[in-house]
Amino acid sequence: MNSKEKVFHVARLILDKKGIDVIILDLSNISGITDFFVICTGMTPTQRRAIQRAIEEEMDKLGYKPRGIEGKEGSGWLLLDYNDFIVHIFSQKAREFYKIEELYKNAPQYTEF
């Protein structure tokens, strides 16, 4: 499974868990850190944890382990780093505050998976 296939798969997992405003940013030509960001909003702490668990469980089944997991629930921002892609799971308030999409507004974006 290539990077793009993985992030589209992750985006569909997020939608299955009722995550909202899911967007994929293609950073492959502008970042040395990762190829893709997957960004979403979870409306409650329980939903954000469910999204995180679903991603971790599915990626583990496929043989992919996160390089790192960052963030505390109180911060409203959870991050799963899979090397070639990074998943950002935000509360609505945190997403509006950090505005990551604006930092990479020139990156190609995907909103349909």
N, C-alpha and C positions, 0 to 999 in steps of 0.2 A: 504494500500500500504506500503510495507516494504521499508527500506532505499535503498536497491539495486534497487528496481523497480523505486523509485523516481529519483535516479541519472541517470538511463538509460533513463527515460522519459525526464529529463532535457537535457541530451546529445542530444537526438533526436530533441528537441526544438532548441537547438543551431545550429545543422546542418540545420534545416529548415530555419534559419535566415542567413545561409551561413557562420557561424563561422567556423574557420579552426583549424586544429591540436587539435581536441578535445580528451582529455584523462581523464579517471577516475582512481584515485588512491585509493585503498582500504587500509585505515589506521586503520581499526577496531581492529587489533591486535597489533598496534604499537603506537597509539595515544590516549590520554585521552581527547582530545579536540573535536574530531569529528570522524565519521566512514569513510567518503569519502571526497575527493577533486574532484571537476569537474573543469578542467582547459581548457581554450580555448583562441583563438586569434580572435579578431575582427579587421579588417583592417582600419576602419575609426571610428571617434567618433560617427557618426550617427549609424553605424552598431553595435557598442558596446552598445549604449543606447537601440537600438532595441532588442538586445539579452537580456539585463537586463529587459526591459519591458515585453517581452514575457515570461520570467521565472516568474517574479512577478505575472503577470496576471494568468498564468496557475496554479501556486502553490496556489494562492488565491482561484481560482475556486475549487481546491481540498481541500481547508480548511487549508492550511499551510501558516503561516505568517513568514516572516524573523525575526530572533532574532535581526539582525543588518544588516545595509548596510553601507559599508565603501568605501572610495576612491572618488577622484575628477577626472573628465575627464582629466584634464591637467596632472595628474600623470600617465595615461595610465594603471591604474589597478583599477578595480571595484570588490568589494567583496560582495557577498550575503551569509549571514550566516543563514542556516536553522536548526541549532543545530546538526542534525545527518549527514548533509553534508554542505560543503561550496563550493560556486561557485566562481572561479577566472576568470574574464574576462580581458584579457590583450591586450594592443597594441603589435605589433610585437617587437618593441624596448624594452618595459618594460619586456616582457616575456623573451627575450634573456638576459636582465640584471639580473633579479631576479632568474631565473633558478630554480623554485620551484620543478620541477620534480627531479632535482639532489639531493635535500635535502632528498627526500623519494625514492631514486632509488631502495631500497630493498622491497618496497611495491608492492603488486600485481597491475597490470595495465590492464585496459580495453580500447581498441580503436575501438571495434566494438559493436554496440548497436542495 
